[in-house]
Amino acid sequence: MVTSSEKVALQVIQQAIAILAKWADFAYPLLDNEYPEVTRAKKILGWTQDTEISSLHLLFDSVNLPNESRKKTTKQNYHQLKVIDNDDNKEYPDIPYPLNSEPTLEQQKAFKAEIKNELSKYLKDNGENLSLLLLILEKFSSCLSFGESNVALVDIARTTAAVAVALWNNPTEEINLIAGDLSGIQKFIYSISSEGALKSLRARSFYLELVTEEVVKQLLDQLQLPRTNIIYAGGGNLYILASGTEENQNIVKKVRQQFNKWLLAEFQGKLFLALDCLNFPITELQAKFAKNWSNATKNLAIYKSRKFAEHQISEFIASRHSYEPCRVCHRDDVETLQPLNDHEPDSVLACGICRSMFDLGSQLFGVKAIVRSTDKNIKNALHTLSFKLSTGDIHYHLFKTWKQIDTDSDQVLLVNDWKLEHYQFKHFQNASPLLLGNYGKKSEENSENLEEPIGFMRAGEMARNAKGTQRVGYLRMDVDRLGEIFAKGLGEKQSLTRLAGLSRQMSYFFKVYLNSLAADRKKNVSNKMKQLTPDHQRLNLLFIYAGGDDLFISGAWNEVVEFAFDIYQSFRIYTGNNEDITLSGGISIDDIKFPLYQAAKSSGEAEDAAKGNGRDSLGLFGQVFKWDEWLGIENINSIDVDAQKYLDSEAKPNLFGIFPFVERLKQQDIGINYSRNFVRNLLITAQIQEQALEKFKENKNSQEALGTRYYLHLPKIAYTLARLPKEVLKDSDFRTSLKSPYNAPYFRAIATWIELLNRSSES
């Protein structure tokens, strides 16, 4: 049944489709009459009869954080005219890197023809299908501006629909911005220890995505809102626009209480939902929206500091029996534990939730559709997850293909599916895309037990596929100063439409395009990236979590290191190389028997060290440098100001940084004995430097300290070079660059990397 609010949203989206169709020279009628709420929402957001489609400037170019130490360079990038699409031969859409010039008339003509062709297929019988129309807008108008040059048509259409719905039957003239944060995610995901932890962690991160989805669904249903009113949802966070009525505020409170009651009972308080709404006048919707967004987020801290304060004290102090703790999550309130893995006779004993997560991890490979239903039993489901809420039980059923699903399903979530065909009414009445950063390579090793499904590769297989030492790498990474970017980055241009666009494009990178980069590197790296890092696939990877603005990825150690470089370079190009939008990351390299929760902690500490290095950095091999230093990008700005002044008279070497030296030595193929001697001497040189610098801890930038850091290496390096093969010494770039003071800080990292590549077996 279509609600009144859905009719309001549908009208806005239909009008946006008509505007897109007109631009593509496709006949699609505009509506003659419109709801007064739609008219008013358009006026608030600047949508007039004269507003037209044009080329879209990159919104990231407008982000500018206050920084007195540098002058921001102004540049203008444009979006490619590119459909967000995947087909039978390509699981994920290609990354649409920005252009430095406006798309040509020929490119516009070709894009219009593509849009016209698709609209002719799907609009005739689907004019009332809100889900399909929204997906059409996302696929085709995410790269087109409407009105203001850096506002996409899809963003102004969705936000106009959201505002119009919020104005519907709303005499208060006020808006509610609902903000939510599922806290305790780190503890829930990373604090487990058991066999099959990699599989269980991935399942837990997937499970939390569904918890967030269910919170959103409960809010939308009870507030009677369409999905257009979701400003952002993912990674445990959500923002929804609604009418500022007292009734709606009470609904938000009720949803918060019912979820926390369930979370307290199910997870012993490890997870908590902070959920609140900020009320403000409709007049503040555009000009002060960023401030209200920031305030709504800050208000959640009050709930986080008083977790479960709304619940009766008896729920916490009631006497209960204590039993043998679960060997995975360590809870001790479950009377009967059972083997985690039914196929392993010596499997550890675990609680029902951990057993469910382990089983889910085995089934996640290739899941294409998820059905939300009040019906516990649906045919052909691979796995079912149940939420026992006070309003009734909700079940999520997982399927390998959308074709297996009963068309009478309550709601269908199609995973990373951009195919318009699948969203038609003849298949489902209420399908929605669910974007997930979920790349993982299927195991190529036969399962020891044929009853257990062959799913994602495990840590042991990753290590065996690694180059050199058989180790697993773990990468954690997130966007630097994301809160500041959203709160202050757009300055006076902060608005609902732009913030919606910013969150959408950021979410695309982590939930969509990271998959593309891992699955098909050759198609998804830019020419600049090909110059800096080798052009080959890196497939031995598993995404444990990727969404929002951060990630946790495992894989063969050498591929994880190089994939970190891919992610950084891809993200920087995707965001127009804006100096205010950077990433920091940390990598740990561990034995397959090393507990996964410890590896997560180690990589997290490396990431924290990178943040402490002024951000825009990577922690790896126990050291932290700017990304430019790891990659060898000839950017003098990656070195601190005092060092720049000190080395000003020195010529910049042709080989600079860590990765170029590692690549050059791999190409030289100097032999294992020469390589071991070279590594040993580099490590000795690094140790001498580090010991000598100990006495300068209090004054790291004194002339004496700088001299020690950049010139103490020369005698030992001359000795090291003299013992390399003549063929290597003929390489003048290698010889002179190794002696250059610019490269003096990198010897330990270079040596460690080469050593790991040359170590064929564990000693």
N, C-alpha and C positions, 0 to 999 in steps of 0.2 A: 504493500500500500504506500503510495506516494504522499508524503506529508506536505503541508502548506509551505514550510520552510524549504523543502526540496524543490518545490515549484518555483519559488523565488530564485534559488541558486541556478536552477535549470534555465530560467529565462536569461540570466546574465551570460551563462556559458553558451547558450544558443546564439546570442548576439555576438559574442566573441568569435564563434565559428563562422557566422555570416560575414564578419569583417575579414577573417582569414580567407574565406572562400572568394570574396570580392577581389582581394589582392591577387589571388591565384587565377582570376578570370573564370571562376566556377559559379554558375547560377544557383544561389541559395537565398531564399527570401528573408529579409529582415522582419521582425515582428512589428506590427502596427502599434500595439498598445503595450505599455509596461507598468509594472507595479510602482506605486509612488516611492516605495523603499528603494527600488532599483534606481529610479531617477535621482534620489537624494544621494545614494552611495556613489553614483557616477560623479555627481557634482563635487563631493568631498574629495574624491581621488583624482579629479582632473580629467575625467573621460568625457569628451564633448563630441558633438556631431562632426566636428572638423578634425578630430584626432585620427591620425593615419599611421599605417605600418611603414617602418623604414628599417635600415640596417641597425643592428644592435651593437652599441659600444660595450666593451667589457666592463662590467660593474666593478670588478676588482681594481681597475685602474683608479677608481675614485676613493679607495681606502687610503687614508693618510693619518697616521698616528703622530702625535706631537713628538718631535725629536729635534732638540736645538743643535745637536752636533753635526747635522747634515741638512742639506737642502734637497727637498724632494724634487726629482725630475718629473716633468710632465710628459706623458706619452699617451698615445691613443691606440688601443687595440680593438679589433672587431671580432664578433663571433662568426665562425664559418656558417654557411647555409647548409646545415647538415641534419638529417633526420636522426633522431635517437632510435635505433633499430637493432634487432637481432633476427636472424633467420635460422633455417635448419642447418646451415653450415657454420654458423657463427653464434656461439652461445651468448656473448656479451657485445654491446655496442662499442664501436671504435671511439677513442678519445678525440673530442673535437678541439684541438689546440687553437688558440686565437690567431687571427691574422693581423699583420701590421698595416693593412690597407683595406679599404671598403670592398666588399664583394663586387665583382664586375656585373655589368648588365647581362652578360651571357650566363653567368652563374645564377643570377636571380631568375632568369628565364627558365633555366633547367630545373631550379628548385620549385618554381611555380607549377611547372608541368608535373612534377612528382607529387605535389600536394593535390593538384586537380585529379590526378589518376586515383589516388587513395580516397579522396572525398566522394568520388563517383561510385566507389564500391560500397561505402559504409553509411552514408548519410540518409539514403532513401528510406530505409526501414528502421533507423535507429535514432531518429530525431528527439526521442524522449529518454534516451539512454544516457543518463548523466555520467556514469563511469566511463563509457566509451568516448563521449564528447570531451571529457577532461583529458583522457589519454591522447586523443587526437591533438589537443592543444599542447600537451607536453611534448609530444613527438615532433611537431612541426613549428610551434611558435616559441619554443624556448630560445631560439636564435634570432627572433625578430623583435624589434622595439615597437612600442605603441605609445605615442605621445612623446614622453621624455626619452632621450637617446639611449640611456642605460637601464631602462625599465622594459622587461620582456612582456609580450602580450599575455603569455600564460600567467604571469605574476599579477598583472593588473586585473585580469579576468577573475582569477581565484579570490583575490583580496576584495574586489568589488562585490562578488557574490557573498563573501563572508560578512562584509559590512551590511549589505542589504538584508541578509538573514538576521543579523544582530539587531537591526532596526525594526524587524517584523514584530508587530504586537508589543512594542516597547515604548510605553509612555514616559519612561524615566529619563530619556535623552542621555542615558549613560551606557557604557560598554564594560563588559567584564573580559579581562585578559586572564585566562586560566593558565597557570603554570604548574608543571609537575616535574618531580625529580625522584626517580627510584634510587635511593641511596643504599649502600652496602654491596654494590655490584662487585667491587674489587674483592671483598671478603668472600662473597658467594662463589665467584668464579675461580679465584686463584688459591684459595686456602685448602684445596683438597689434596690428598696424597694416597695413591693406590695404583694398582695395575690399570692399564688402559686410561691413564689420566688425560692424555692428549685428546682422546675421543670424548671423554666425559666433559672436559673443559669446553670443547666446541659445542657440545649439546647444551651445556649450561648457558652459554652466551646466546644461542638460538632460543632457548627457553625464555630468557629475559626479554628478547625482542617480542615474543608472543605475550608476555605479561604486559609490556608497554602497549601493545596493540589492543589487549583486552581492556585496559584502563581507558584508552581512547574510545573504544567501542561503547563501553558503559556510559561514558560522558555524553557521547553523541546521541545515543538512544534516549537517555533520560532527559537530556536538554533539548531533544528533537532537532538536532542539527545535522546537516549533510556534511560530507567529507571535505567540502570546500572550506569549511571553517577551521580546519587543521592548518595552523601556520607552520608548525614543525612537529614531528614525532619521530623519535629514534634514539638509540643509545641510552634508554632510560629517561629521556627528557621529552617534554611535550609542551606545546603552546597552542591554545585554542581560543578563538574569539566567540563571544556569546553576548546576549543581552544583559544589561546590568541590573537585572531585577533581583529582589530579595529571594524569590523562589529559586532562581538559578544558583545563587550563593549557597542556599541550603542543600541543593542537589549536589554541588561540589563537595560540601562537607560530608554528606551521606556516603558518596562514592569513596572519599578518603577513608572514612571510618570502616566501611565494609571491606575494603582491600587490606587495611592494616590489621583488622581482626583475623583475616585469612593468613596474611603473611606471618603474624605472630604465632599462630597455631602451627602453620606448616613449616616454618623455617626458624623457629625459636628467636625471632626478632633480628636475625641477621640481615633481612631485607626490610626496608621501610619506605612507604610512599609519602613524600612531602608533596602536598597538593593544596593549592590555594588560588584565589582569584583577586585580581586588582581591579577596583572599580574606578573609572574616570569618565569625564564628560566626553561626548562625541566630538566636541570642538578640539580636543587634544589628540584626536586619532592620528593625524598625519604629523604635525609639527613636533609633538612631544612623544611620539610613539616609542622611540628608542629609550627615552628616559623611563617611560612606563614599563617597557620590556625589562630594563635593568632593575627597576624597583620590584617588579613581580618576582624576578629571580632571587633578589636579595631577601624578600619576605619568606622564601622557602627555608632560609637558614634558621628561622625561628622554630619551625616545625622539626628540623633536623636536630636542633639542640634540646628538644623536648619530645623525643621519640616515644610514641605510644602513650603520651600524656592524657589523651582522650579516653583511654581504656581504664576499666576498673582495676584497682590495685590487687584485687583478688585473683586476677588473671596472671599476676606475676608471683604472688607469694603462696598460692595454693600448694599444698603438699603434693608431691608426686614421687613415684618410684624411680630409682635410678638403675639402669641396666648396663650391660656391656656396651661400650661405645661403638658406633659405626666406624669401621676402619678407613672410611673415605672422608666423611665430613665431621666425624668425632662427636655427633650428637648422642646423648645417652638416655633419651626418653622413649625409645622404641623397644618394646618387650621382646620381639622376635626378629632376629637378623637372619638373612639368607645369603648364599654365595652371590657375589657380584656378577660373576660370569658363569652361567649354567653349563657352559661347555668346557670349563676348566675345573678338574676335580679338587685342586688346592686353592681355589679362588678365595679371596678374603671375604669376610662377612660384612654385609652392608645393609643399610636401611632401605625402605621402599623407594624413596626419592632418588637416592644414589643409584639404585638398580635401574630405575626408569631412565635416568640420565645416561647411564652406560648403554642400555639397549637403544635409546634414541640416537646416540652417537654412531651406532652400527648401521642405522637406517637412513641417516641424513644424506648420504651420497645420492645425488640425482633427484632429490625431492623437488617437484615442480609446482605442486598445488597443495593448499591447506584449506580444509573446510572447517568453519566454525559452526557449531551446532549444539542444541540442547539434547540431541539424540546421542546416547553413549555408543551405540553400535551402528557403524556404517560399513557396508561391504567394501572389500578390497583395500582398506586402509592399511598402510605399513605400520603405523604407530599412532597412538592416541595420547594426548596430554589433556589432563582434566584440571579445572579450577573449581574448587568447591566453595563458592561464594554464598553469602547469606541470602542473596536474591535467587539462588538456584545454581545448579551445576552447569558449567560450560565446558565443551569438549572441542579440542582442535585435532582434526584427523589429517594425517600426512599421506600424500599420494605421489607416485612416480610420474604420472601424467594427468593432465586435466581431463582427458577423455574417459577416465575411470569414474568420474564423479557423477552422482545423481544430480540432475538439473534442478531438483527441488530443494537443494541445499540452502541453509539459512544465509550463509555468506561464504564466498570463495576468495582466497588470497592466492594470486598467481605469482610465483617467485621469479623475480627478474625477467618478467615476460612483457615484451613491448609489442606483441603481435595483436593488431586490432581485431583480427578474426576471432580471437578467443574471448572477447568481451561483448559479443553480440547477445541480444536477448534470447536468441534461439538456443544459446548454451546455458547462460545463467542470468538471473534477474539482478544480481548484486555482486559482481566481481570487481576486485580492486587489485592493483599491483602491490606486491610486497618486495621492496628493494633490499637486498642483503649482500654484504661483502662476504661471500661464502666460497671463494675459490678453494679447491683442494684437488690434488692429484689422486686418482684411483690407484689402489695398490696393484702392483704387477706381480706380487708374490702370492702363490697359492695358499689359501687358508689351511692351517693344519687340521682344522675340523670343518668338514664340508657343510655341517649344519649352520655354521656361523657365516653370515653374508660377507662377501669381500667388499670392503668399503674404502675409506681413505687410507693412504699409506700411514704407517705408524713410525714412531721415532727410530726404531732399529733399521727400517728400510731407508729412511731418509739418510741416516748415518752411512749406510753401505753405499748409497749413491753419491756421497760427498766426494769431492776431490781432495786427495791427500789424507789428512787425518779423518777418521770416522767419527765425526762429531755432529751434533745437532745445534743449529743456531736458533735463537729466539729474539725477535725484534719487537720492541715497543716504541711507538712514535705518536706524537700529537702536534696539533697546530699551536704555535706560540701566540700567547696573548689573545686568544679567541674572544674572551669576554670583552676586552678593550676594543677589539675590532667591531663587535656588534654594538657596543655602547657608545663609542666615540669615532670610529673609523670613517664614517661618512659625513661627519661634521654637520653642517646646516642642511645637508641633503638627506639626513636620516629620515626615513619614512616607512610606513607599513609595507608598501610595495617593494621598496629596495631591500628591507630586511628579510622579507619573504624570499626575494630573489637570491640574496646572499646565502641564506640557510639552505635553499634548494640546491644551488650550485656547489656548495661545500659538501652537502650530503651526497650529491651525484658522484663526486670524486671518490669518497670513501666507500660508498655502497655499490657503485656501478663501475666506475672506470678503473679502480684497483683490480677488480676481477679481469677486466680487459687486458691490463698490463701484464698480469701473471699468465693468463691463458694464451695470449698471442702477442708476445713482445715485439716481433718483427713489424707488425702492423701498427703498434701503438707507442713506438718511441719516435721522437722527433729526430730530424737530421743532426741536430746539435748533440743529442744524447748518443747517437751512433758514433760520433767523433770521440766522445769521452770514455765510453765503456763498450766492451765487445758486443758485436751484434749476433747474439745467439739466444736461444730460448732458455728459460730457467723454470723448469717444470716441477722440481721436487720441493714443492711448497704446500703449506696448509694454513689457511686463514682460521685462526681460533676465534678472532673477533675483528671486525672492521666496520665502523659506522660512526656517524656523528662527525667527530674530528680526530679520532684516534684509532689505533689498531694494535693487535698482538698477533704476530705471524711466526710460524715455525717452519723448519725445512733443513735441507742439507746446508751445513754451515756456510760454505762458500757462496751458495746461491742466495741465501738470506742476506749476506753482506752486499752482494752485487744488486739484489732486489731493493735493498734500502736505498742505494744510489739511484736506481730507476725511479723509485717513488719520489724521492726528493726532487730530482730533475724534472720529472713529469709534473709534479705539483707546482713547482716554480714557474714552469712555462704555462701551465693551465691557468695560473693566476696572474699572468702577464709580467712575470718577474718583478712583481711589486716588492720592494725591500721591506715593507711592513707586514708581509704575509709569508711566514717561514714555518719550518718544521724543526723539531728537535727529536732525537731518537737515541735509543740505547740498545746494544746487542750483547747477549751473553752466548758463549759457545761452550757446550757441556757434553759430557758423556751421556749415553742413552739411559744409564741407570740413575742419573742425577734427578732427584725429585722435581717434578714439573713446577710445583709451587715455589721451589727455591730458584729455579731458572727464571720464573716470572718476576720474582723479587730482585734477582741479580740484574736482569735487563731493565727493570724499573729504576734501580739505583743508577745504572749507567745513563738512563734517560734523564734522571734528576741532575746528574753531574753535567750533562749537556745543557740543561736549562741554566745551571749555575755558571756556565761559560759564556754568558751573554746571549743565550739562545742561538738558534740557527746553527746547531752543532750536533755532532754524533759522538756518543761514547762507545768505544770499541777497543778490545785488547787491553782494557784497563787504562786507556788514555782518552782524552777528550780534545777534539779539534773542530774548527769550523768545517762545514761541508766542503767549502772551496779548497781547504787544505787537504782533506781526504781525497777529493777528486782530482786535485791538481789544476784547478781553474786559476789562470794567472790573474788573480784579483788581489792587488796589494792591500785592499781594504780588509781582507781576512786576517791580517796581522795587526796587532795593536799599534796605536799611534806612536808610542815611544820607540818601538822596534822599527817602525817605518822610518822615523827620523834617523835612528842610529845606522840603519842599513842603506840610507839614501844614496851613498856613493857607490854601492855595490850593484853590478849589473844583474838583472833578473835572469836566472838560469832558464835554459830551454825546457828542462824537465823540472817541474816544481810540484811538490806535494807527495803524497804517499802512493796512491794508486798508479800513477805513471811509472814509478820505479819498479813496482811489483810486475806490471805488465811488460816492461822492457826486459826484466830478468827472465820472465817466462818465455819471451821470444828468443832470448839468447841461448836458452837451454845449456847452461854452463856445466851441467853434470852435478850429481848429488854431493860429491866430496867438496868440490869448489863451493857449492851452495852452502853446505854446512859450515865451512870455514868463514865464508862471507857473513852468514847469519851470526855466528859466534862473535866475530869481531865487531859487527854493528851493535850487538847487545852489550859488549864490553864498553864500547864507546859511549853508549847511552847511559850505562851505569856510572861511568866516570863523570859524565856531565851532571847527572842527577845528584851524585854525592857532592860534587863541587858547588852545586847550586843550593844545597841545604843551608849554607850559612847566609844566604841572601833572602831568606823567607820574608823578612820584615821590609826589605827594600828590593823588590824584584826588578825594578826598572832603573837601578843605578847603573852608571857606566861600567862598573866592574862586573855587575851581574849580567848585563847584556853581552859584554865581551866573553864571559864564561859560556853563556848559552849559545852564542853564535860562532865562536872561533876556537874553543877548546878542542873541538873534534879533529882539527886539521892533521896533526901528526899521526893519529891512529888511523884516520881514513886514508892517508897516503900509504901507510903500511898495508892496509887492507887491499887497496887497489893494486899494489905491486904484486900481490899474490893471486890475482885473477888471470884467466887465460888471455893470451894476446888478442884473440878475436874480440873479446869484450873491451879491452883497452883501446882498440881501434875506434870504438864508439865514443867520439869526443864529447857528445852531448851527455852521455852517461857519466863519463869521467869528470868533466868540469862541473856538472850539476850536483854530483854527489859531494864534491868539495865545497860547494857554495854554502855560505852561512844561512841562506834562506831555508835550506833543507835540514839544518842541524837539529831542529826539535823532533824530527820524524823518524829517527833511526830505529827506535824500539818498535814502533808500529810497523815499519817496513820489514824488519827482521822477523817479528812475530808472524806476520802474514805469510812470508815466504816459508818459514819453518812449518807452519800448518799445512801449506800446499805440498811440501816435499815429504811430509811424514806419511808413509804409506800404510803403516799399521801402528797400533798403540804399543808403546814401550812399557 
